[in-house]
């Protein structure tokens, strides 16, 4: 991206692989991905700009800590009822 190239982040969990592929390897995988890219059906993700990644990472960590705290509070509340 810094060099001016268009970069696509592929969501590999949603890429359907042909069942009948005879060959495997980087060249054939690239050809398959290019085949999906041409009509616009390649499932891609969003690449955050570098300056926003630190904030995104902090928000993810905060969400993780909130989930952990909630789990702990619910666990303690479960002990109080018994």
Secondary structure by P-SEA (a helix, b strand, c coil): cccbbbbbbccccccccccccccccaaaaaaaaaaaaaacccbbbbbccccaaaaaaaaaaaaaaaaaaaaaaaaaaaaaac
